[in-house]
């Protein structure tokens, strides 16, 4: 029984590594291409529980980072998840040093339905959005016929993130 | 029956007027579908439409739980999942509408196998009643494209994100044109009676189906579908018992703020119908066409509620051309104007009312009129 439990734990650890490893690799590639750099360092941002409680999107040690190159702040990135019709998908939001959205990209999309949300052209609509923008699906961000659930969910997630960034900025946490 | 209409209108208006704002936490619900952990899980969902149809004058109104579909999905791991939809039609008929396994080869390619929807036009694939306007599905997607058109097959689907392109390609078993000594396809609804729906289907030659969707222009989605092959027969020694089918579909959907436009064109060429009709005594046409255009504008009410008037014009003909001595039946050459209201009360729930005016090409024929009302849900 003990063996079985430890084996299960081991498998769980390995499988969770492989999933997050893949996402980190894909995120790494995006960051390098956005800032046109070969090397950078990432730095976690610690937010107190008290402030985290007030955020629409909770910030953890694994979802939000500063991007630095030789101690110079280049920007920030956020790794998020949103839900489609029957499964979740992973995405990254990269901000520049002025907290404007540089790029949004879907890193892993799992289900067959709704994958149109990963379209480069569609995601480009988020570029340039700022922390004070309020994004409404089908108004500020155009709809995608046949992928309504995923596209709406993605819009809501980015909107929540912008509000979070706004609060963090006001409270001088960034 | 006039009173019922009045009552319905009154209910609708009062509901619009007194609807309460309830906009908290709209975005959270979709995640609840995944019942188990994130790497494995069951998805439960469904859709349904309950309709009231009242033809003007000629016959009595009809109330019907037209469709009630229960969806179950199971995700084995990040690569393998299974999806099925079990459908109750008119309460007592049970069908399996979809049942297929998906294997994700990589980010751009999925292999799908099982009972699947044939990608042709808009509605056959996107047939949940809250995704289209009008109580009933468009008639082009019924008479020309026989929705819900599903067969057993295998194929690939995927997307190219950099090109904003979705592709699908399948081999399916085809329509059943001949069984037990008689022909099944007929002039009034073309291929509809030939659907095998995955029920002890027989296959004498596989059919090829493909669709490309382009969504690179923001707000617009354009689809091009094709279906090619021969129908199936239980007696391959009778050459005339099968016909050739080649169907092409072009569809477009456009959304800009509160405005929605939709259009679809379907052209189906059927070959060897003269021999088929001679053998079976049927009246199958050799060409069927269908086209429709729709405009809708949504008025935002409180919260997620929306009131959307719409107008659709359809034209379809199952006898666009006929072969040999068969004279085209002008009663099959129809056009239709349908207008109505869609009152969306929640994401995935709507009340619908509409009025249909149907004309055919028979000279001095009367316009058919029908009032429809219904409830549509998708969760």
Interface residues (C-beta under 8 A of the other chain):
Chain A: X15 X19 X83 X84 X85 X86 X87 X88 X106 X108 X109 X110 X111 X112 X115 X116 X118 X119 X120 X121 X122 X125 X138 X139 X142 X143 X144 X145 X146 X147 X148 X149 X152 X153 X156 X157 X160
Chain B: X26 X27 X30 X31 X33 X34 X38 X39 X41 X43 X45 X73 X75 X78 X81 X83 X102 X104 X107 X110 X112 X125 X126 X131 X157 X159 X161 X162 X164 X166 X213 X215 X216 X217 X218 X219 X221 X253 X254 X255 X256 X257 X258
